[in-house]
């Protein structure tokens, strides 16, 4: 796990010191070879053994499902992030997106099915799906269906909703379910550490631990599982509770998985091991630090706000009562809440990895809400955007798709064709202070020094009542100057439904939220224009919006744009 120096409360440099979240070529090659062994007779022999006659306990799923989704599943259709797949895709060869395939195969949708009503109403549908899956995947190890992280989530789902899938009086069927559960546990005993670093590896080991707690005779497995889970969390999470990939969407999944595992310990009346308890206690404040006034996630690292209530449900399931982490230096997001206004600021280098799909060049961007209404946003959605061409989805990862300064229409951190992040921001200087009740954040990144000879410094100050946000975006000479004149643009992407009109002098704009609330924008140091933009909503759907763009050219000595957002009433 990389660590960054300069961890004082007021500020200091935040540096990248190594790689986290990705796999090297040799690791990927080793993982590929390991998957090949899944189909060998030796691996089949390893999966043999006694199967349980019953579980030692049935944990309660701490996260309530969505009954509307459940009724759709009863009709044979499984919704996910704006997409819909047939439930029959569990056991046929329908081509689906990787996230949808993993969701179906994990059986996480049992939660929504259980929310519909009495077991007698939904158990037949669950049993029919189980029989189809067992026939297709139960006897033969295959790639996605037997992926270690998918098996980990599946064990959590099967055990929490055992009454749905084990209510049949058919003893042959019940034995097949329990036998397959035991075989799946033996499978991930041997390959949980091969899952990608982060939530996938944590989920795989959570499955091992769950099997150790709920399948009789699992003490040895439990010890190995708890040790493996502790290792997985240690290499995937910072000390402040944030994940190394700096993805709010992944952070939400982390809290959900850990909360589910906590319910398993409760079901067998065992205390949480210290590493798990500590992980939950720090992961929840980190998650809350990237939520906005509508209780949704802010849009970072290709994520979206997620469906309404999901964050609230995950935090409630964790049973951690806490406030947002305001000053997260490793996790990297600054959370500011004054009056009705909330800000989330990306004040750290991006999650550098050899291959980090969906990560963005978003350093020093911010998002802002007035109560539950989004005022300033990032486009978001590179991981989940539906119905958009691949090249457009890739554009959502760029600096221009975020509310920050962009120099020479270039990303602050390079994004390669294979999805990896390249050179760019390697250090962020960050200082946070209370100034007579106002919160002031002063950050500088070096992403443009090598190419253009400038540092970008952003100063934000939110008044004590949350009604005024003062900003300065400065380009400071540093290193060797590459060109006499360089264009810049400071972009402010507006939230959905926000109307914008320029003032008569061309240096300001009036912003009207859907609530009718007015905000005034003023700027100096560049030319203001209003342009088209795009925002990806919680279901991955593109929503047409607007953006304020303050543009100009740099001087030899640098340049700066001063701006103000003021609540009009």
Secondary structure, 3 states (H helix, E strand, C coil): CCCCCCCCCCEEEEECCCCCCCCCHHHHHHHHHHHHHCCCHHHHHHCCCCCCCCECCCCCCCCCCCHHHHHHHHCCEEEECCEEEEHHHHCCCCCCCHHHHHHHHHCCCHHHHHCCCCHHHHHHHHHHHHHHHHHHHHCCCCCCCCCHHHHHHHHHHHHHCHHHHCCCCCHHHHHHHHHHHHHHHHHHHHHHHHCCCCHHHHHHHHHHHHHHHHECCCHHHHHHHHHHHHHHHHHHECCCCCECCCCHHHHHHHHHHHHHHHHHHHHCCCCCCHHHHHHHHHHHHHHHCCECCCCCECCCCCCCCCCCCHHHHHHHHHCCCCCCCCECCCCCEEEEEECCEEEEEECCCCCCCCCCCCCCCCCCCEEEEECCEEEEECCCCCCCCCCCCHHHHHHCCCHHHCCCEEECCECCCCECCCCCECCCCCEEEEEEEEECCEEEEEEEECCCHHHHCEEEEEEEEECCCCCEEEEEEEEEECCCCCCCCCEEEEEEEECCCCEEEECCCCCEEEEECCCCCEEEEEEECCEEEEEEEEEECCCCCEEEEEEEEEEEECCCCCEEEEEEEEECC
